[in-house]
Amino acid sequence: MPPPETTTLWDFPRQSVDGFRIGDPGYPGVTPALACVNVIRRFTAKGDLVVDSMAGSGTTVDAARLLGRRALGFDLAPRRPDILPADARALPLPAGCAHLAFIDPPYSDNLRYSDDPRCLGLLPAPEPAYYEAVEAVAREAARILRPAGVLAWVTSDEYRRHRFTPVGFRTYERLLRFFEPVDVICLARRHDRSGNPMWEHRARTRGFYLRGFKYLFLMRKAAAE
Ligand SMILES: C[S@@+](CC[C@H](N)C(=O)[O-])C[C@H]1O[C@@H](n2cnc3c(N)ncnc32)[C@H](O)[C@@H]1O
């Protein structure tokens, strides 16, 4: 396993780590394994509980278990038996049980995750309804975290149909309602569907930029009085 990151710019050339199975590199929207590994190592100890309420292919769950942490993953459309069906806005967990919540939600309606009408991936990022849903997911994460528990939240801005949407800033405003800032990591985007010569040509000739990074917001729930 590579040594922990030391700066706020994280650039992982591949989703996976040699010799380990951490999530599914073929899953659309999969989180880079080393993003989870770095956050879990930094903010939790062995035996702590890590929760991912939008677990997808299970990257957070796999990374946490590999590092000797307890892990629970939930998703509206679970892809594995150890990921449990639940809406991230209503988790079947008691308040204050988790040390870390790692959440990499849909960033807009560009990828189809499921037909479940509760899926955030059906909500376009330019619309207020997306941020209402984000806020509800964040509120639930704050409920299940212990005092001083950490939230890691991945997101990306959107440029689509000639329109830029600052999804990161708008999401951060909502997260600040429940969490205090810890740090912001810039996570280089690799292997996106737009990372090919056709899209690069379009970006140059049509005057827009392809997304080169995602945000990884690190935040903390207030400590108990
Ligand atoms: C970007 S993917 C997560 C990727 C995951 N971290 C991985 O590495 O595989 C977003 C996930 O959020 C799930 N999702 C969307 N809306 C949800 C909701 N309301 N409650 C729970 N899961 C939801 C989708 O089914 C999808 O699996």
The ligand as an SDF file (V2000), in Angstrom:
LIG
                    3D

 27 29  0  0  0  0  0  0  0  0999 V2000
  -21.0740    7.6550   -7.2580 C   0  0  0  0  0  0  0  0  0  0  0  0
  -21.9230    6.2060   -6.8090 S   0  0  0  0  0  0  0  0  0  0  0  0
  -21.0130    5.6560   -5.4040 C   0  0  0  0  0  0  0  0  0  0  0  0
  -19.7290    4.9890   -5.8020 C   0  0  0  0  0  0  0  0  0  0  0  0
  -19.0850    4.2100   -4.6950 C   0  0  0  0  0  0  0  0  0  0  0  0
  -18.4530    5.0690   -3.7060 N   0  0  0  0  0  0  0  0  0  0  0  0
  -18.0800    3.2380   -5.2850 C   0  0  0  0  0  0  0  0  0  0  0  0
  -16.8650    3.4710   -5.1520 O   0  0  0  0  0  0  0  0  0  0  0  0
  -18.5090    2.2980   -5.9470 O   0  0  0  0  0  0  0  0  0  0  0  0
  -23.4040    6.8460   -6.0930 C   0  0  0  0  0  0  0  0  0  0  0  0
  -24.3220    5.8000   -5.4900 C   0  0  0  0  0  0  0  0  0  0  0  0
  -25.3770    6.4680   -4.8030 O   0  0  0  0  0  0  0  0  0  0  0  0
  -26.5050    5.6260   -4.8270 C   0  0  0  0  0  0  0  0  0  0  0  0
  -27.6750    6.4110   -4.4360 N   0  0  0  0  0  0  0  0  0  0  0  0
  -28.2970    7.4030   -5.1280 C   0  0  0  0  0  0  0  0  0  0  0  0
  -29.3090    7.9230   -4.4030 N   0  0  0  0  0  0  0  0  0  0  0  0
  -29.3330    7.2670   -3.2270 C   0  0  0  0  0  0  0  0  0  0  0  0
  -30.1220    7.3840   -2.0440 C   0  0  0  0  0  0  0  0  0  0  0  0
  -31.1400    8.2690   -1.9440 N   0  0  0  0  0  0  0  0  0  0  0  0
  -29.8520    6.5570   -1.0050 N   0  0  0  0  0  0  0  0  0  0  0  0
  -28.8430    5.6320   -1.0960 C   0  0  0  0  0  0  0  0  0  0  0  0
  -28.0660    5.4770   -2.1880 N   0  0  0  0  0  0  0  0  0  0  0  0
  -28.3000    6.3000   -3.2370 C   0  0  0  0  0  0  0  0  0  0  0  0
  -26.5000    5.0910   -6.2400 C   0  0  0  0  0  0  0  0  0  0  0  0
  -27.2770    3.9030   -6.3330 O   0  0  0  0  0  0  0  0  0  0  0  0
  -25.0040    4.8680   -6.4780 C   0  0  0  0  0  0  0  0  0  0  0  0
  -24.6330    3.5360   -6.1930 O   0  0  0  0  0  0  0  0  0  0  0  0
  1  2  1  0
  2  3  1  0
  2 10  1  0
  3  4  1  0
  4  5  1  0
  5  6  1  0
  5  7  1  0
  7  8  2  0
  7  9  1  0
 10 11  1  0
 11 12  1  0
 11 26  1  0
 12 13  1  0
 13 14  1  0
 13 24  1  0
 14 15  1  0
 14 23  1  0
 15 16  2  0
 16 17  1  0
 17 18  1  0
 17 23  2  0
 18 19  1  0
 18 20  2  0
 20 21  1  0
 21 22  2  0
 22 23  1  0
 24 25  1  0
 24 26  1  0
 26 27  1  0
M  CHG  2   2   1   9  -1
M  END
$$$$
